[in-house]
């Protein structure tokens, strides 16, 4: 199977579980993307960037490995999510998440 197609199936599952009654435009807004981008993902035309995949997995509280590849457990547990990471990996992940979740400050 095509990785984009498999991702689209898992993404649609997450979208329908978390926001079953919302329109696609509203779902796209909550994910921080355009409706066209979400449509491309749902219709297996494109894949999100690694940074966006991390962000989406956090929004849906699903394993990034499961969301991106279909491997592993859908929902992360403390044991499989962070216990196996080294201190350096945790620090790198926190840096990435901080960059993703922090709004840029306007320059003077």
Secondary structure, DSSP 8 states (H G I E B T S, - for coil): --HHHHHHHHHHHHHHHH-TTS-HHHHHHHHTS-HHHHHHHHTTS----HHHHHHHHHHHT--HHHHHHS-S-SS--HHHHTTTS-HHHHHHHHHHHHHHHS------
